[in-house]
Amino acid sequence: MKVGILTGGGDCPGLNAVIRAVVRKAEKHYEDTVIGFFDGWKGILEESYEELTIEKMRGTLPRGGTVLGTTRDHPYMSEGGPQLAKEVCKRMGIDAVIVIGGEGTLSCALEVHNDELTKIVGVPKTIDNDIAATEMTFGFSTAVDIATEAIDRLHTTAESHDRVMVVEVMGRHVGHIATWAGIAGGATIVLVPEEKFNIENVADSLQRRHDAGRYASIVVVAEGALPEEGTLELPAPEIDQYGHQKLGGISQIVASEIEKRTGFETRVTVLGHVQRGGTPNPYDRVLGTRLGIAAIDAVHEEEFGKMVALQNGSITTVPLEEAVGTLKTVSPDLWATAKNFFA
Ligand code: F6P
């Protein structure tokens, strides 16, 4: 078979592990040709690609990012895009495309499948871990490692200066990174998009904790955390070329309100893309490898319109419809666990 592969949306640690695994099994076991399209769907539309081989993939397992490059471009952005994508795949003799992406990229993959532009197998990825129908996305564990290490480091400087440290982590619609890193790092308070916060309550909690003789506090804020209606004015968000809100900055507002309301000296750390860059941890390398092997198997089993997923510790396939449309939020029991430690 001739199998295409592309990475779309934001990058994340473990993408190369997936690509490497697909290429390994495709070449060695199935004797396929694997075509790596550059920069997401753009690579199909612009016929920008290279043949991937085991030899070419050597040394990529520990590397962060994606050797294929990535963008948020997709065929449905222009009028003739879908037809062009179909023509290119047909002309090149592409039998199926393995699409590695987050919610946006996989939603597009479902549309491509339904419109029969080419045959699709999806692979979920995002550091946010918000894709439904899979227990865990690769990249998330590495991001939690990075955020936890940052919180550990902030504890000592916070204690030395008796300060409040507000740490902003990624998490556009969900607070998985904030909750996990908050629990692992012993945060005083965690603010997540799933539960709107009241800044007055946050300030009161910190005040109570300090009055009780504890000093220095770590407040972890997911970038998508929102205040309760009418409690805090937020500036209108900037929008990027794909219509995505540019997040980042909620921690500055939270920090200045804490300082204003409590008088405690407060500092901000925004971890940003540090959480997405660099080498994947062993868990993400293994998960990416398992999903890559399963994806090429799914192509040969003709499980098109499906996504490979982790469920009950095993790799399985699920219809793409189950994976897109709704996001996986932080489970109530994990959130309840986290709350036991809030000030
Ligand atoms: O979706 C993953 C994510 O890392 C979000 O947490 C974050 O808001 C977004 O990507 C940032 O995207 P960009 O790299 O386009 O700024």
Boltz pocket constraint, residues with backbone or C-beta under 6 A from the ligand:
constraints:
  - pocket:
      binder: B
      contacts: [[A, 10], [A, 11], [A, 102], [A, 126], [A, 127], [A, 128], [A, 170], [A, 171], [A, 172], [A, 223], [A, 245], [A, 247], [A, 276]]
      max_distance: 6.0
